[in-house]
Amino acid sequence: EVQLQASGGGLVQNGGSLRLSCAASGFSVDDYYIGWYRQAPMKEREGVSCLRISDGSTKYADSVKGRFTISTDNAKKTVTLEMNNLKPEDTGLYFCAADAVSRCDMWFTYGIGYYYNINSWGKGTQVTVSS
């Protein structure tokens, strides 16, 4: 059984930084896609960043490019999202997500609601950016 354990988040001022981590376990394959979605109040869940475990390739939502960086440790067991220059519109509940089939490009090009295709989810962690 795939398990995703997310940590991090919190409250920060506009322009500040936060780090999210996700510890993944239980995958039976060496290649899968893992990253973060977020959901603001009254809005749909949207993809933030995705990383392919086998080669470390990454994808980002246009709204976070240049500010967020996703990476994995050498053991490929923990994925980290470094969030810099945070803005109030980054506020939301952030979810670690992973799937062995749903490629990273799909997370961002198949439209709102694609997240229904992603099989594994961690508990959400709150990120709040004050103005």
Stockholm file with secondary structure:
# STOCKHOLM 1.0

chainA/1-131         EVQLQASGGGLVQNGGSLRLSCAASGFSVDDYYIGWYRQAPMKEREGVSCLRISDGSTKYADSVKGRFTISTDNAKKTVTLEMNNLKPEDTGLYFCAADAVSRCDMWFTYGIGYYYNINSWGKGTQVTVSS
#=GR chainA/1-131 SS CCEEEEEECEEEETTCCEEEEEEEECCCSSCCEEEEEEECTTSCCEEEEEEETTTCCEEECTTTTTTEEEEECTTSCEEEEEECSCCGGGCEEEEEEEESSSCHHHHHHSCTTGGGGCCEECCCEEEEEEC
#=GC SS_cons         CCEEEEEECEEEETTCCEEEEEEEECCCSSCCEEEEEEECTTSCCEEEEEEETTTCCEEECTTTTTTEEEEECTTSCEEEEEECSCCGGGCEEEEEEEESSSCHHHHHHSCTTGGGGCCEECCCEEEEEEC
//
